[in-house]
Amino acid sequence: MPQHIIIDFDSTFVSVESLDEFIFFLSRDVKKKSSLNKKVKELTDAGMNGEIDFNISLSKRLELIDAGFDDIISFISLLQNNVTKSFVSNINFIKKNSSKIIIISGGFCEFIAPIVSRFNIGEGQIFANRFEYNELNKIIGVDKTTPFFKAYTKTKLVRSLNLHGEIHVIGDGFTDYEIWAHEEASRFFAFIENIKRENVINHSDDIIQNIDEYIKIISLLKH
């Protein structure tokens, strides 16, 4: 059993990209929604596949937001319905091993914390972006003071955590793969239950369809 399990959030812990879904949720104009969806998906895919810098992808998507904290609260109830199926079915395993889990995501803590708390994963175990707000609680950008933003990449963040022992990474994106590629993790498991990113799969030694497969693999490891 590994000492640390690093798990991505978007398209891994949940079946969607939470920021993208938030943007869609905010879109009131049905006529513009289709073109907006296309634009957002292109930006997300380019960032997740390593085609453009992830932070550039993020900033361009943030430009599409006109929302406040109240909108986030409303959105969370919808996001709760998008927790990945195999995470839900294996909630007891996750709770039992929650102290080993670290959530590292380019997403936002405001979305992540309410979802993973159900699995006994505390906010102190989450390393992600946070929104920046004005005096009216309107979102005006990303908080540049968080450890995640300062680290700039997941790899640098993991390095700064100075973790020891066996470290596993579970995720769907290229930035998750890079943690292992830069030798900051013992193994990387490309997670394809929700989406298959060829650029990630082609670089991965371990590919898992769901959390059930991960549990089977680690059950064979010496404790």
C-alpha positions as CSV (number, residue, x, y, z in Angstrom):
1,M,0.0,0.0,0.0
2,P,1.5,3.4,-0.9
3,Q,2.1,6.0,1.7
4,H,0.6,8.7,-0.5
5,I,-2.1,8.7,-3.2
6,I,-2.3,11.8,-5.3
7,I,-5.6,12.1,-7.1
8,D,-6.7,14.6,-9.7
9,F,-10.2,16.1,-9.4
10,D,-11.6,17.1,-12.8
11,S,-12.5,14.1,-15.1
12,T,-11.1,11.8,-12.4
13,F,-12.8,12.3,-9.0
14,V,-15.7,13.8,-10.8
15,S,-16.8,12.9,-14.4
16,V,-16.7,16.5,-15.7
17,E,-14.3,19.5,-15.8
18,S,-15.8,21.6,-13.0
19,L,-14.8,25.0,-14.2
20,D,-16.2,24.3,-17.7
21,E,-19.4,23.0,-16.2
22,F,-19.6,26.1,-14.0
23,I,-19.3,28.3,-17.1
24,F,-22.0,26.3,-18.9
25,F,-24.2,26.6,-15.8
26,L,-23.8,30.4,-15.9
27,S,-24.7,30.7,-19.5
28,R,-28.2,32.0,-19.8
29,D,-28.2,32.6,-23.6
30,V,-29.2,29.3,-25.3
31,K,-28.2,30.5,-28.7
32,K,-24.6,31.3,-27.6
33,K,-24.3,28.2,-25.4
34,S,-23.3,25.8,-28.2
35,S,-20.4,28.0,-29.5
36,L,-19.4,28.7,-25.9
37,N,-19.3,25.0,-25.1
38,K,-17.1,24.4,-28.1
39,K,-14.7,27.2,-27.2
40,V,-14.4,26.1,-23.6
41,K,-13.8,22.5,-24.5
42,E,-11.0,23.4,-27.0
43,L,-9.3,25.5,-24.3
44,T,-9.6,22.7,-21.7
45,D,-8.4,19.9,-24.1
46,A,-5.4,22.0,-25.2
47,G,-4.4,22.5,-21.6
48,M,-5.0,18.9,-20.5
49,N,-3.2,17.4,-23.5
50,G,-0.1,19.6,-23.0
51,E,-0.7,21.6,-26.2
52,I,-0.7,24.9,-24.4
53,D,0.4,26.0,-21.0
54,F,-2.3,25.0,-18.5
55,N,-2.4,28.4,-16.8
56,I,-3.0,30.1,-20.1
57,S,-5.9,27.7,-20.7
58,L,-7.2,28.5,-17.2
59,S,-6.9,32.3,-17.6
60,K,-8.7,32.3,-20.9
61,R,-11.6,30.3,-19.4
62,L,-11.8,32.6,-16.4
63,E,-12.4,35.5,-18.8
64,L,-15.7,33.9,-19.7
65,I,-17.0,34.1,-16.1
66,D,-19.4,36.6,-14.7
67,A,-20.4,35.2,-11.3
68,G,-20.1,35.4,-7.6
69,F,-19.9,33.2,-4.5
70,D,-23.7,32.6,-4.4
71,D,-23.4,31.1,-7.9
72,I,-20.8,28.7,-6.7
73,I,-23.0,27.5,-3.9
74,S,-25.9,26.9,-6.4
75,F,-23.5,25.0,-8.7
76,I,-22.1,22.7,-6.0
77,S,-25.5,20.9,-5.6
78,L,-25.3,20.0,-9.3
79,L,-21.6,19.0,-9.2
80,Q,-22.4,16.5,-6.4
81,N,-24.3,14.5,-9.0
82,N,-21.2,14.1,-11.1
83,V,-18.9,12.2,-8.8
84,T,-17.3,9.4,-10.8
85,K,-19.2,6.2,-10.4
86,S,-16.3,4.0,-9.2
87,F,-15.4,6.6,-6.6
88,V,-19.0,6.4,-5.3
89,S,-19.1,2.6,-5.3
90,N,-15.7,2.5,-3.5
91,I,-16.4,5.2,-0.9
92,N,-15.6,2.9,2.0
93,F,-12.1,2.1,0.6
94,I,-11.5,5.9,0.0
95,K,-12.7,6.8,3.5
96,K,-10.5,4.0,5.0
97,N,-7.4,5.4,3.2
98,S,-8.4,9.1,3.2
99,S,-5.4,10.1,5.4
100,K,-3.1,9.0,2.5
101,I,-5.0,11.0,-0.2
102,I,-3.8,14.3,-1.5
103,I,-6.0,16.1,-4.1
104,I,-3.9,18.1,-6.6
105,S,-5.9,19.9,-9.2
106,G,-5.8,22.9,-11.5
107,G,-9.4,23.3,-10.6
108,F,-10.8,25.4,-7.7
109,C,-10.9,24.5,-4.0
110,E,-14.4,26.1,-3.8
111,F,-15.7,23.3,-6.0
112,I,-13.5,20.5,-4.7
113,A,-13.8,20.8,-0.9
114,P,-17.5,20.2,-0.6
115,I,-17.3,17.2,-2.9
116,V,-14.4,15.3,-1.3
117,S,-15.4,16.1,2.3
118,R,-18.0,13.3,1.9
119,F,-15.1,10.9,1.5
120,N,-13.4,12.2,4.7
121,I,-10.8,14.2,2.7
122,G,-10.1,17.5,4.5
123,E,-9.4,20.9,3.0
124,G,-5.8,20.7,4.2
125,Q,-5.3,17.7,1.8
126,I,-6.4,19.8,-1.2
127,F,-3.9,21.7,-3.3
128,A,-5.7,23.7,-6.0
129,N,-6.5,27.2,-7.2
130,R,-8.9,29.5,-5.5
131,F,-10.9,32.3,-6.9
132,E,-10.2,36.0,-6.2
133,Y,-13.2,38.1,-5.3
134,N,-14.0,41.8,-5.1
135,E,-15.7,43.5,-2.2
136,L,-19.1,42.4,-3.7
137,N,-18.0,38.7,-3.7
138,K,-17.8,38.7,-7.5
139,I,-15.1,36.5,-9.1
140,I,-12.4,38.7,-10.6
141,G,-9.7,36.1,-11.3
142,V,-7.5,33.5,-9.6
143,D,-5.9,34.0,-6.2
144,K,-2.2,34.3,-6.9
145,T,-1.2,33.6,-3.2
146,T,-2.1,29.9,-3.1
147,P,0.7,27.2,-3.0
148,F,-0.7,25.8,-6.2
149,F,-0.6,29.0,-8.1
150,K,2.9,29.8,-6.8
151,A,4.2,26.4,-7.7
152,Y,2.9,26.9,-11.3
153,T,3.0,23.2,-12.1
154,K,1.8,20.0,-10.3
155,T,5.3,18.6,-10.5
156,K,6.8,21.6,-8.6
157,L,4.0,21.5,-6.1
158,V,4.6,17.8,-5.3
159,R,8.3,18.4,-5.0
160,S,7.6,21.2,-2.5
161,L,5.6,18.8,-0.3
162,N,8.7,16.7,0.3
163,L,6.7,13.5,0.4
164,H,8.4,10.2,1.3
165,G,7.7,6.6,0.6
166,E,5.7,5.0,-2.2
167,I,3.7,7.7,-4.0
168,H,1.0,6.9,-6.5
169,V,-0.7,9.4,-8.9
170,I,-4.1,8.8,-10.4
171,G,-5.3,11.2,-13.1
172,D,-6.5,11.7,-16.6
173,G,-4.3,14.6,-17.7
174,F,-0.8,15.3,-19.0
175,T,0.1,17.3,-16.0
176,D,-0.7,14.3,-13.8
177,Y,1.6,12.1,-15.9
178,E,4.4,14.8,-15.7
179,I,4.6,14.2,-11.9
180,W,5.7,10.7,-12.5
181,A,7.8,11.6,-15.6
182,H,9.8,14.0,-13.4
183,E,10.3,11.3,-10.8
184,E,8.2,12.9,-8.1
185,A,6.1,9.7,-7.9
186,S,6.6,6.0,-7.9
187,R,3.8,5.1,-10.3
188,F,1.3,6.9,-12.5
189,F,-2.1,5.4,-13.2
190,A,-3.8,6.9,-16.3
191,F,-7.5,7.1,-15.3
192,I,-9.8,6.5,-18.3
193,E,-13.2,5.9,-16.7
194,N,-14.5,9.4,-17.8
195,I,-12.2,10.3,-20.7
196,K,-9.3,8.8,-22.7
197,R,-6.6,11.3,-23.6
198,E,-4.4,9.5,-26.2
199,N,-1.4,11.7,-25.4
200,V,-1.6,10.6,-21.8
201,I,-2.3,6.9,-22.5
202,N,0.6,6.7,-25.0
203,H,3.0,7.8,-22.2
204,S,1.6,5.6,-19.4
205,D,2.7,2.2,-18.2
206,D,-0.4,1.7,-16.0
207,I,-3.9,2.4,-17.4
208,I,-6.9,1.8,-15.2
209,Q,-10.6,1.8,-16.3
210,N,-11.8,2.7,-12.8
211,I,-10.9,2.7,-9.1
212,D,-11.8,-1.0,-8.8
213,E,-8.8,-1.8,-11.0
214,Y,-6.5,0.3,-8.9
215,I,-7.7,-1.5,-5.7
216,K,-7.0,-4.8,-7.3
217,I,-3.5,-3.7,-8.3
218,I,-2.5,-2.4,-4.9
219,S,-4.0,-5.5,-3.2
220,L,-1.2,-7.5,-4.9
221,L,1.5,-5.2,-3.4
222,K,3.3,-6.2,-0.3
223,H,1.9,-4.3,2.7
